[in-house]
Amino acid sequence: MTRVFNFSPGPCTLPTSVVNELGAELPDFNDAGMSLVEMSHRSPEYSEVHDDTVNRLKELYEMPDDVSVLLLQGGASLQYAMAPLNALAPGKRAAYINSGAWAKKAIADAKVIGDAYVAWSGEDVNFTRMPSPDEVAVEDNTSYVHLVSNETIGGIRMAEFADYGVPTVADMSSELLSRPIPWDRFDIVYGGAQKNAGPAGVTVVMVRQSVIDSAPTEMPNYLKYATHAKANSLSNTPPVFSIWAMNKMLRWIDDAGGLTAMEERAAQRSGKLYAAIDDSDGFYINPNDVADRSHTNIVFTMASPELEAAFLAESANHNMANLKGHRSVGGIRASIYNGLPDEAVDTLVDFMASFQKANS
Ligand SMILES: Cc1ncc(COP(=O)(O)O)c(C=O)c1O
């Protein structure tokens, strides 16, 4: 079988070695006579995988002792509710940076739960950039600032994380395990595994003890961070397959040099694609501010939808898949997460040059 170069925004490509290992080990886990997904989540075999996954996350992220790792379900989408439920103190407000499509979803849910306001909006600049720290208007009586570190649809990212003077909560879905986290800035960081860190099904939530300790207690059990922190994310049945597969991804990332290596690789690979765009004399267009361009989701448009359709059709003939932009914005989007091989990026860069030549 030929593995296709899969630029999907998520779920997305995993390293071939990880996929192969999962396949080989699935039927009989450690000679147990059954697969891991058929075992109790309280079995010694699974416990080892579970604990090792938590420990690897702590090590890779160089997490301070007062940060707990929770392995939950419900995606980043559930965190749009759980973060305000746990971190928005009664009588206080929550500030949200509206950087695009995902931030808007976070804001909508936070408003259902409490007094959330927009501290900066990219609406006027058509979400082509992130705010500078002084543009974010944090009002008195604010519990936390919420940001989306990388807008997966718009293709912008925060190059630096500012200190807003209050706890900060981050949706890092499309940058999970592809950049280190400066812990002096954050109290809650969350993201689904299905982009840089494994298959769909497990959501990583990293949360400070101070948030857990000060959260309101009157809410359903599953929604409390304290429930999962106390039970080492085993209060209910965890998504065992996804955690096992993420464990393999964590080993792969470690072997590849850890998060600094992932960050440098993302910068270098996205740099090649932005160079192809910027050197195309306007044949390919990226609308975003150069400093805020995403390192994981590279978006561009062409002169007409017909040309874009031809690009997509022809790219498929060159072993590339899932380059179509999000249905809400159109255009082309190359998602280049950790598991995508370097050859995929090089193939796309070469294809962009030949397509331009043939269609100019
Ligand atoms: C930045 C961002 N936040 C949230 C989500 C939603 O994540 P989930 O599907 O895990 O709920 C996505 C999914 O693409 C995303 O890119």
The ligand as a MOL file (V3000), in Angstrom:
LIG
                    3D

  0  0  0     0  0            999 V3000
M  V30 BEGIN CTAB
M  V30 COUNTS 16 16 0 0 0
M  V30 BEGIN ATOM
M  V30 1 C -8.5100 25.4310 17.6180 0
M  V30 2 C -9.5690 24.3870 17.7630 0
M  V30 3 N -10.3400 24.3810 18.8680 0
M  V30 4 C -11.3040 23.4610 19.0310 0
M  V30 5 C -11.5490 22.4890 18.1040 0
M  V30 6 C -12.6340 21.5000 18.3420 0
M  V30 7 O -12.0540 20.3750 18.8180 0
M  V30 8 P -12.8480 19.0300 19.1370 0
M  V30 9 O -13.3190 18.4990 17.8320 0
M  V30 10 O -11.7910 18.2170 19.7980 0
M  V30 11 O -13.9530 19.3740 20.0530 0
M  V30 12 C -10.7730 22.4350 16.9390 0
M  V30 13 C -11.0200 21.3910 15.9220 0
M  V30 14 O -10.5510 21.4410 14.8220 0
M  V30 15 C -9.7660 23.4080 16.7740 0
M  V30 16 O -9.0030 23.4050 15.6790 0
M  V30 END ATOM
M  V30 BEGIN BOND
M  V30 1 1 1 2
M  V30 2 1 2 3
M  V30 3 2 2 15
M  V30 4 2 3 4
M  V30 5 1 4 5
M  V30 6 1 5 6
M  V30 7 2 5 12
M  V30 8 1 6 7
M  V30 9 1 7 8
M  V30 10 2 8 9
M  V30 11 1 8 10
M  V30 12 1 8 11
M  V30 13 1 12 13
M  V30 14 1 12 15
M  V30 15 2 13 14
M  V30 16 1 15 16
M  V30 END BOND
M  V30 END CTAB
M  END
